[in-house]
Amino acid sequence: MKLAIPNNGSMVNQHFGMSKSFVIATIEDKKILNIEEISSSELQHQHQGLADLLVAQGATVIITGGIGAGALNGLKQNGLQVIKGASGEYKKVIEEYINGTIEDKNLICNNHGEHHHE
């Protein structure tokens, strides 16, 4: 099976829609067989485009930090399982998934980092 994580270097990117890249991890028999980094810089905030890219890569599970409702719904509509609220180094997060210790923290962002001043 394959899972995808938005990354910022070696860390889980805390804003799914702004991630410039994702790591795709191939896992079999509770072992990481391969980790590949793919670019998504041209798809930032394009929810369906990101979902299509990850489906095309063969991902069935997405592990992310924060994610907006639009992106979350787009992923779920494409049959992807989404685990939210992950943080830290993505390799450790993959190990948590393999070991069954990762928690879905139900973290949904309701804005895009916009600041409103009165």
N, C-alpha and C positions, 0 to 999 in steps of 0.2 A: 504494500500500500504506500501511497505518497501523501505527505502533508506539506502544507505551505505556511510560511511565517514571514510577515513583512519585517525586513531587517534594516538596521542602521549600523553598518559595520558588523560587529559580532553580537550586537544587542537586538532584542525585539523592538521594532519601531512602535512607539506608543500611539501613533495615529495611522491607522490602516490606509486611509484614502490619500495620505501624503507620502506614502512609501515610494521611494525611487527604485527599490529592488525587493525581491522576495527570495528566500531560500526554499528550495524544494528538496525534501528529505525522502529518500526511498527506504522503507523499513520492511524487513521480513524476519520472521522468527525472533522478534524482540531485539533485533540488531539493526543498526544504521548501516545500510549498504553503500549509500551515496548521498552527498549533499551538493546541490548545484545552485548557484546564484543566477537569477534571471532579472533583467531590467524591466521595470514598469514605469519608467520616468515619463513616457508619453501618455500614460493612462491615469495620471493622478486625478482623483475625484471623478473618474469615469467608471461608475459602479459596474455597469454591465461589461465594459471592456476589461476590467480587472477580473470579474467572475469568469469571462470567456477565456482569458489568458491562463488562469489557474486550472480551469477544467481541461484546457488543451494540454497542459503539462501533466495531467493525470492525477491531480490532487483530489482527494476526497474529504480531507480534514483541513481546516484553516485554524491556526492558533494565532491570536492577535492580542495586542494591548487594548487600546481604545478603538471603537468602531462606531460610526454613525448608523442610524436606523436604515437609511437608504442602502448603504453598502451591505449591511447585515441581511436585509430582505433580499437583495440581489443575489447574494451568495446562497442563501437558503432556497431561493426559487430555482437555483441550478443544482439542487440536491447535495450541496456541500454542508458538512457538519462544521459549526463554528464554535470554538472555545475562546472566550473573551477574558481579558484581565491579566494576561500573561506579562511577565516582565523579566528583565535580566538577560543573561547570555542565551542566545537561541539554542546552543547545543545542550545546555542544562534543561531548557524547556522541552526539547525533544526527548531527553532521558526521562523527564517527569511523565511525559505522555506514554512512553514505552512501559514505565513502571506502574502506570495507573494512578499516579499521585497528583496529577494536574487537576486544578479546580476551575470550572467555568464561573467566573466572578460576576457574570451578567452586567458587565460594564458597557453601557451604551452612551455615546457622546451625542448631545443634542445641538451642537453647533460646530462650526468649522474654524474655531479660533478667532472669530470676528469679534471685535471690540466695539461696543456701542457706547457713545458718550452723549450725555444730555446737555 
